[in-house]
Amino acid sequence: TESANELPKVARGATLPETGGATITSKAYALPHPDEIGKFRTEVVSYMHESQEVTAILAERTEPELPVEAPLLVLAHGGPAIGVHCSLRLAADAVRYPMRHFLRAGYRILMPLFRGTLGFGDAFAMGNIGSQGSVKGDLGDILAGLDYLQNAHARLKGSIHPSRTGIFGGSYGGYMTLRAMSEASDRFGAGVALYGFVHNRWMSYQGGDFTYEDEYLVPPPLPVEEAQAFEMELVVEEADSAKPDTTPSGTASPAARPLSSARDRNPSMVSCSSQGASDVWPLPKEMEKSDVFNGLHRIGKPLLLMHGEKDDICPLSQSEVAFHMMEKMNVPTGLVVYPGEGHGFDLPEHQQDRDRRMLAWFAEHLEGDREEARASCAEKSGTS
């Protein structure tokens, strides 16, 4: 059992004959946790963006109480199709991201569950198909969360400032970090992008996994004559499949060409293209509109990039390009490559190094109580 206000517990129960098979819980046992985790709290907030209700999780330290002007970090989650459970355990996590260390260091963390997140219905989960990184879509959901805290939150109203606001995330969250810093550079003071990507087509063909592109990118409509030709071809194939089966026993008869997963999820695409998004060549400009690549020059705030050497989902080259662009523009930057790591950092020593570097980056580049942040960083690295 767990909740937004309670750490996980294990319940012991028994099934007794006199209860008709029902389980009777006798006692709940608290699991061991670091002492400081009991000094965190999580809060579920909701706000509107583009006629859509968006939920977010706000986490912070309770002892000692944070000042209203404490720096804020936005966590852009990966996936994007993942479910997120609001729990105190989420705030205590230090495996994928250094949540616990950020909270101890005096940062608040806002985690918007932007469209594309699971748990809010099919329409919401499909809400960023063909509109990744859009200010009217998932990126806008993140920015609207900052607006809500600044304009409407009971405790934090009037306290959100770009110089005290950072953003970080991994995989799709790494992409969203890069996208936010290129499309809304005036909203953030610094960012850390972990194993993200800047160009979807390049990523797909270098890594060889076309699933994301086929599911989330929408090819532009074909010219009328090509669309009509495709519809005619499809009708012919369907008619052929309806003929009596004359194939040898045990073999399948021809069937109509299956639609790609993207068109299955977007019926309006049926007359667009007979191919999956990753098969469309040359690459249309419409399919590059969500890429960060052509907007890298708009990133003007400090950006740290972190990547696994052997990442075959979002290849290392994606971060290398962003790093060289930042260097060329004289933007404060860094690229940390962890040897042998794939899509995420599994070795404890790499996780510790990641945590130390992220703490140091935000302590250096965001306004706020830098002494407290640096002290936490020094404690994490084992130095004084």
Secondary structure by P-SEA (a helix, b strand, c coil): cccccccbbbbbbbbbcccccbbbbccccccccccccccbbbbbbbbbcccbbbbbbbbbbcccccccccbbbbbbccccbbbbbbcccccccccccaaaaaaaabbbbbbbbccccccccccccccccccccccccaaaaaaaaaaaaaccccccccccccccbbbbcccaaaaaaaaaaaaccccccccccccccccaaaaaaaaccccccccccccccccaaaaaaaaaaaaaaaaaaaccccccccccccccccccaaaaaccccccccccccccccccccccccccccccccccccbbbbbbbcccccccaaaaaaaaaaaaaacccbbbbbbcccccccccaaaaaaaaaaaaaaaaaccccaaaaaaaaaaaaaccc
